[in-house]
Amino acid sequence: MLYKSTRDSSLRLSAAQVIAQGISKEGGLFVPETLPDVSARLAELAPLDYKALAKEIISLFLTDFTPEEITDCVEGAYTPEKFGDAEPVKLTALPGAGNGRLLELWHGPTCAFKDMALQILPRFLTRAMAKAAPGKEAVILTATSGDTGKAALEGFKDVPGTRIAVFYPRDGVSPMQQRQMATQEGENVSVCAIEGNFDDAQTAVKQIFTDPAMQELLARQGKVFSSANSINWGRLLPQIVYYFYAYFRLVSQGVLSLGEKANVCVPTGNFGNILAAYYAREMGLPIARLICASNANRVLTDFIATGAYDRRREFFTTASPSMDILVSSNLERLLYLMSGDAALVRQLMEQLNREGCYQVPDELLTEIQSTFWAGCCDDDATKSAIREVWEHHHYLCDTHTAVAWNVAQQYKQAVPEHRPVVVLSTASPYKFPEAVL
């Protein structure tokens, strides 16, 4: 399995190279050259526990890692000590909610879904560095809207051969998220609040990554940049696994038969989590519709409806801060996957950077709308959803999960069908106590 860039299809890099590098030198994101088709193997994969399933899926993409290396990465990441159970995620049925399910992804050490990737990424990275940049130290720069920062700091804490710096918007994270980051232990970690929002932090990090003078300075000191954001393929890959796991649990719980399709609703900011669902779908997992749930920062909702991406709009600081994003980096990967046109993607990204907006061609929009459906939910509706889920289903959810729950109900009203919907629950309610209360 080799990888190319969304802005340069001529590249052919190994998995170790793209994980060590994080982002392509011209600013593009790395994507697999081809996607494995596992549709004929679903019955074989269905009975596996989470760790066994992770080894199978990950090995399809990290072909320059030995089976022993992949086993060590998976076994070290998903331990009961870190996740409270042998199975790190839970597919939960709510009383009175029919055949819908919540996929709880927040049982890891920082109580957020980012743990699912950021407990294993440091293990990927240390092995990738040994293959692609032996003897060098990885300097990980990460922008965060709240959850990625703490999960990355915790994952990379005291990992040999790495240093990590996290940047977050001073007024754009919850008090719990801020405290988690500011109290982080470890000799190789640092964290810095910035004036501005997540997009400001993310844009600055990308500029540093692609600055030749900065890269030269690091090289002289025996260091290389890498990333813990979902722009790094090693961050995105582990997220594919839990969609397969959720689907197979639907089958084992008798909600559907193997081969029948389900829908997935994902609270979305940087587009990485829902993109992982798209990868799973393209690999043969029976997913019908990907429902993209946004908060008041509804740039993705408008894009999927019209094909116009426009970040020139008011930015809202909401009760679901991990989704307070106007520039969704991973959308670039989707545009490339669906169009196969690096020149088009490069043109659109340059236009976004220069003018703050772009419009995709009609045929590409039609392709996007055939797979994705989008809705949004403001803070009042978010809080109403938390109350509704508590009163009707005796379940306490956080603000991001509530956004997805609300949009899933919007979808059911707009599209009369009876497929089960898996709603992703991405954080513990106790990370956002004021809003939940």
BAPAMAR-166492 format. One record per residue (C-alpha): residue number from 1; x, y, z. Coordinates in steps of 0.1 Angstrom, whole numbers, padded with zeros to 4 digits, always signed. Example, Ala and Ser with C-alpha at 12.3 -4.5 7.8 and 13.67 -1.06 7.14 Angstrom:
! residues 2
1, +0123, -0045, +0078
2, +0137, -0011, +0071
This chain:
! residues 437
1, +0000, +0000, +0000
2, +0015, +0033, -0012
3, +0002, +0068, -0006
4, -0001, +0100, -0027
5, -0010, +0136, -0019
6, -0044, +0152, -0025
7, -0024, +0179, -0044
8, +0002, +0158, -0061
9, -0008, +0124, -0075
10, +0027, +0117, -0086
11, +0039, +0110, -0051
12, +0043, +0074, -0040
13, +0052, +0071, -0003
14, +0051, +0043, +0022
15, +0029, +0043, +0053
16, +0059, +0049, +0075
17, +0069, +0080, +0055
18, +0034, +0095, +0055
19, +0029, +0089, +0093
20, +0063, +0104, +0101
21, +0058, +0134, +0078
22, +0021, +0141, +0087
23, +0014, +0165, +0058
24, +0028, +0167, +0023
25, +0054, +0193, +0015
26, +0031, +0212, -0009
27, +0003, +0213, +0017
28, -0017, +0183, +0006
29, -0029, +0155, +0027
30, -0019, +0119, +0022
31, -0044, +0093, +0010
32, -0040, +0056, +0001
33, -0034, +0049, -0036
34, -0061, +0023, -0035
35, -0087, +0011, -0010
36, -0089, -0026, +0000
37, -0122, -0043, -0006
38, -0133, -0064, +0023
39, -0169, -0069, +0013
40, -0163, -0107, +0007
41, -0147, -0110, +0042
42, -0175, -0095, +0063
43, -0187, -0129, +0077
44, -0151, -0137, +0086
45, -0145, -0103, +0103
46, -0179, -0101, +0121
47, -0171, -0123, +0152
48, -0138, -0107, +0160
49, -0133, -0087, +0192
50, -0121, -0050, +0189
51, -0084, -0056, +0190
52, -0084, -0085, +0166
53, -0106, -0065, +0142
54, -0082, -0035, +0145
55, -0052, -0057, +0136
56, -0070, -0069, +0105
57, -0081, -0035, +0092
58, -0048, -0017, +0101
59, -0027, -0043, +0085
60, -0044, -0037, +0051
61, -0029, -0001, +0051
62, +0004, -0004, +0070
63, +0020, -0029, +0048
64, +0055, -0019, +0056
65, +0048, -0027, +0093
66, +0054, -0063, +0104
67, +0025, -0082, +0119
68, +0044, -0082, +0152
69, +0046, -0044, +0151
70, +0009, -0040, +0144
71, +0001, -0064, +0172
72, +0023, -0045, +0196
73, +0007, -0012, +0186
74, -0029, -0025, +0190
75, -0023, -0044, +0222
76, -0005, -0015, +0239
77, -0031, +0010, +0229
78, -0064, -0006, +0238
79, -0059, -0020, +0273
80, -0086, -0025, +0300
81, -0065, -0002, +0323
82, -0070, +0027, +0298
83, -0105, +0020, +0286
84, -0121, +0003, +0316
85, -0130, -0028, +0297
86, -0116, -0054, +0273
87, -0137, -0038, +0245
88, -0128, +0000, +0243
89, -0161, +0011, +0227
90, -0197, +0003, +0235
91, -0227, +0001, +0212
92, -0256, +0012, +0235
93, -0293, +0007, +0230
94, -0315, +0034, +0245
95, -0348, +0023, +0261
96, -0377, +0034, +0239
97, -0354, +0045, +0210
98, -0362, +0017, +0186
99, -0334, +0002, +0165
100, -0311, +0032, +0168
101, -0279, +0029, +0188
102, -0253, +0052, +0204
103, -0217, +0043, +0198
104, -0198, +0053, +0229
105, -0162, +0062, +0220
106, -0153, +0081, +0252
107, -0142, +0054, +0276
108, -0105, +0062, +0272
109, -0081, +0081, +0295
110, -0093, +0116, +0284
111, -0130, +0108, +0281
112, -0132, +0117, +0244
113, -0133, +0098, +0211
114, -0098, +0111, +0202
115, -0084, +0085, +0225
116, -0093, +0058, +0200
117, -0067, +0072, +0176
118, -0043, +0090, +0199
119, -0035, +0061, +0221
120, -0022, +0042, +0191
121, -0007, +0070, +0170
122, +0024, +0074, +0192
123, +0031, +0037, +0187
124, +0027, +0041, +0150
125, +0049, +0072, +0149
126, +0079, +0057, +0169
127, +0080, +0028, +0145
128, +0075, +0050, +0114
129, +0103, +0073, +0125
130, +0127, +0043, +0129
131, +0119, +0033, +0093
132, +0116, +0067, +0076
133, +0138, +0090, +0096
134, +0161, +0069, +0118
135, +0180, +0088, +0145
136, +0157, +0119, +0143
137, +0133, +0133, +0168
138, +0097, +0140, +0159
139, +0084, +0174, +0168
140, +0046, +0172, +0168
141, +0026, +0204, +0163
142, -0011, +0201, +0170
143, -0040, +0226, +0169
144, -0070, +0216, +0189
145, -0106, +0227, +0194
146, -0106, +0209, +0228
147, -0104, +0172, +0228
148, -0075, +0164, +0205
149, -0051, +0185, +0226
150, -0054, +0165, +0258
151, -0057, +0132, +0240
152, -0025, +0139, +0221
153, -0006, +0152, +0251
154, -0016, +0121, +0271
155, -0007, +0098, +0242
156, +0027, +0113, +0235
157, +0036, +0119, +0272
158, +0073, +0108, +0277
159, +0073, +0088, +0244
160, +0110, +0085, +0235
161, +0121, +0104, +0204
162, +0092, +0128, +0204
163, +0082, +0163, +0215
164, +0047, +0177, +0213
165, +0034, +0213, +0213
166, -0004, +0219, +0215
167, -0021, +0252, +0206
168, -0057, +0259, +0216
169, -0080, +0289, +0214
170, -0080, +0306, +0248
171, -0117, +0313, +0248
172, -0128, +0283, +0227
173, -0126, +0253, +0249
174, -0145, +0242, +0280
175, -0131, +0247, +0315
176, -0125, +0210, +0318
177, -0107, +0208, +0285
178, -0085, +0237, +0294
179, -0077, +0222, +0328
180, -0069, +0188, +0313
181, -0043, +0204, +0290
182, -0029, +0229, +0314
183, -0021, +0203, +0340
184, -0006, +0177, +0316
185, +0024, +0159, +0330
186, +0054, +0148, +0309
187, +0089, +0160, +0301
188, +0084, +0163, +0264
189, +0050, +0182, +0263
190, +0040, +0219, +0261
191, +0007, +0236, +0256
192, -0001, +0272, +0246
193, -0034, +0291, +0245
194, -0037, +0315, +0215
195, -0058, +0346, +0208
196, -0082, +0335, +0181
197, -0102, +0304, +0172
198, -0093, +0269, +0162
199, -0091, +0278, +0125
200, -0064, +0304, +0134
201, -0044, +0278, +0153
202, -0048, +0252, +0125
203, -0039, +0276, +0097
204, -0007, +0287, +0116
205, +0003, +0251, +0122
206, -0001, +0243, +0085
207, +0020, +0273, +0076
208, +0048, +0262, +0099
209, +0047, +0227, +0085
210, +0052, +0240, +0049
211, +0077, +0267, +0057
212, +0110, +0256, +0041
213, +0132, +0278, +0064
214, +0116, +0262, +0095
215, +0120, +0227, +0080
216, +0157, +0235, +0073
217, +0162, +0248, +0109
218, +0147, +0216, +0123
219, +0168, +0194, +0100
220, +0200, +0210, +0112
221, +0190, +0200, +0148
222, +0181, +0164, +0138
223, +0144, +0169, +0141
224, +0114, +0166, +0118
225, +0078, +0179, +0120
226, +0049, +0156, +0124
227, +0012, +0160, +0134
228, -0013, +0145, +0158
229, -0042, +0161, +0141
230, -0064, +0141, +0117
231, -0044, +0156, +0088
232, -0020, +0127, +0098
233, -0031, +0095, +0082
234, -0020, +0076, +0113
235, -0046, +0095, +0132
236, -0074, +0088, +0107
237, -0067, +0051, +0101
238, -0076, +0038, +0136
239, -0110, +0055, +0134
240, -0121, +0033, +0105
241, -0120, +0003, +0128
242, -0149, +0013, +0151
243, -0173, +0017, +0122
244, -0168, -0020, +0113
245, -0171, -0029, +0150
246, -0203, -0010, +0154
247, -0218, -0026, +0123
248, -0209, -0061, +0134
249, -0224, -0055, +0169
250, -0257, -0044, +0152
251, -0256, -0078, +0135
252, -0249, -0097, +0167
253, -0276, -0078, +0186
254, -0301, -0088, +0159
255, -0308, -0053, +0147
256, -0300, -0063, +0111
257, -0287, -0092, +0091
258, -0252, -0092, +0077
259, -0252, -0073, +0044
260, -0282, -0051, +0053
261, -0273, -0014, +0054
262, -0273, +0010, +0083
263, -0270, +0048, +0085
264, -0244, +0066, +0106
265, -0247, +0101, +0121
266, -0215, +0118, +0132
267, -0210, +0152, +0150
268, -0186, +0169, +0127
269, -0161, +0197, +0128
270, -0128, +0189, +0110
271, -0145, +0162, +0089
272, -0121, +0134, +0100
273, -0144, +0112, +0120
274, -0171, +0111, +0093
275, -0144, +0106, +0066
276, -0133, +0075, +0084
277, -0169, +0062, +0080
278, -0167, +0070, +0043
279, -0135, +0050, +0041
280, -0152, +0021, +0058
281, -0181, +0024, +0034
282, -0158, +0024, +0004
283, -0141, -0007, +0017
284, -0174, -0026, +0015
285, -0190, -0020, +0049
286, -0228, -0018, +0043
287, -0235, +0019, +0052
288, -0262, +0036, +0033
289, -0261, +0072, +0043
290, -0235, +0093, +0062
291, -0253, +0120, +0082
292, -0231, +0150, +0089
293, -0242, +0169, +0120
294, -0229, +0204, +0126
295, -0236, +0230, +0154
296, -0243, +0267, +0147
297, -0210, +0268, +0127
298, -0229, +0252, +0098
299, -0203, +0256, +0070
300, -0205, +0218, +0062
301, -0243, +0218, +0062
302, -0243, +0246, +0037
303, -0216, +0230, +0016
304, -0233, +0196, +0013
305, -0266, +0214, +0004
306, -0251, +0237, -0022
307, -0215, +0227, -0031
308, -0203, +0262, -0020
309, -0178, +0262, +0008
310, -0176, +0296, +0024
311, -0157, +0303, +0056
312, -0164, +0341, +0053
313, -0191, +0340, +0080
314, -0197, +0347, +0116
315, -0179, +0323, +0140
316, -0199, +0311, +0169
317, -0184, +0299, +0202
318, -0209, +0272, +0212
319, -0217, +0246, +0239
320, -0201, +0220, +0216
321, -0166, +0235, +0213
322, -0149, +0206, +0196
323, -0170, +0214, +0165
324, -0164, +0251, +0165
325, -0145, +0250, +0131
326, -0150, +0269, +0098
327, -0122, +0252, +0079
328, -0127, +0215, +0078
329, -0093, +0201, +0067
330, -0103, +0166, +0059
331, -0129, +0177, +0034
332, -0099, +0180, +0011
333, -0094, +0142, +0012
334, -0131, +0136, +0003
335, -0129, +0160, -0027
336, -0098, +0141, -0039
337, -0113, +0106, -0033
338, -0145, +0115, -0052
339, -0129, +0135, -0081
340, -0095, +0118, -0084
341, -0083, +0152, -0096
342, -0053, +0166, -0077
343, -0052, +0197, -0099
344, -0089, +0205, -0091
345, -0083, +0200, -0053
346, -0052, +0222, -0054
347, -0071, +0249, -0072
348, -0100, +0247, -0047
349, -0077, +0248, -0017
350, -0057, +0278, -0031
351, -0090, +0296, -0038
352, -0102, +0289, -0002
353, -0069, +0303, +0012
354, -0070, +0333, -0011
355, -0107, +0342, -0013
356, -0122, +0323, +0016
357, -0146, +0303, -0005
358, -0150, +0278, -0035
359, -0177, +0261, -0055
360, -0173, +0224, -0065
361, -0184, +0213, -0100
362, -0220, +0201, -0103
363, -0211, +0165, -0110
364, -0189, +0164, -0078
365, -0217, +0179, -0057
366, -0241, +0152, -0071
367, -0216, +0125, -0060
368, -0213, +0140, -0025
369, -0251, +0143, -0021
370, -0256, +0107, -0031
371, -0237, +0096, +0000
372, -0239, +0125, +0026
373, -0269, +0142, +0042
374, -0263, +0172, +0065
375, -0281, +0191, +0092
376, -0272, +0215, +0120
377, -0283, +0222, +0155
378, -0278, +0254, +0176
379, -0272, +0256, +0213
380, -0309, +0258, +0223
381, -0317, +0227, +0203
382, -0286, +0210, +0217
383, -0297, +0216, +0252
384, -0332, +0205, +0244
385, -0318, +0173, +0229
386, -0298, +0166, +0262
387, -0330, +0170, +0282
388, -0351, +0149, +0257
389, -0326, +0120, +0258
390, -0325, +0121, +0296
391, -0362, +0123, +0301
392, -0373, +0099, +0274
393, -0345, +0074, +0273
394, -0328, +0077, +0308
395, -0295, +0085, +0292
396, -0272, +0114, +0298
397, -0252, +0126, +0268
398, -0228, +0154, +0261
399, -0233, +0184, +0239
400, -0216, +0170, +0208
401, -0236, +0137, +0210
402, -0267, +0159, +0215
403, -0260, +0177, +0182
404, -0257, +0143, +0164
405, -0289, +0130, +0181
406, -0309, +0161, +0171
407, -0297, +0159, +0134
408, -0304, +0122, +0133
409, -0340, +0130, +0143
410, -0341, +0157, +0115
411, -0330, +0130, +0090
412, -0357, +0106, +0101
413, -0383, +0133, +0096
414, -0369, +0143, +0062
415, -0362, +0109, +0048
416, -0389, +0083, +0056
417, -0370, +0050, +0059
418, -0365, +0024, +0086
419, -0328, +0017, +0086
420, -0311, +0017, +0120
421, -0290, +0048, +0127
422, -0258, +0046, +0147
423, -0253, +0080, +0164
424, -0217, +0086, +0175
425, -0212, +0096, +0211
426, -0179, +0114, +0211
427, -0174, +0126, +0247
428, -0184, +0120, +0283
429, -0211, +0144, +0295
430, -0189, +0151, +0325
431, -0164, +0170, +0303
432, -0191, +0197, +0298
433, -0209, +0198, +0331
434, -0222, +0234, +0330
435, -0239, +0230, +0296
436, -0252, +0195, +0304
437, -0266, +0207, +0337
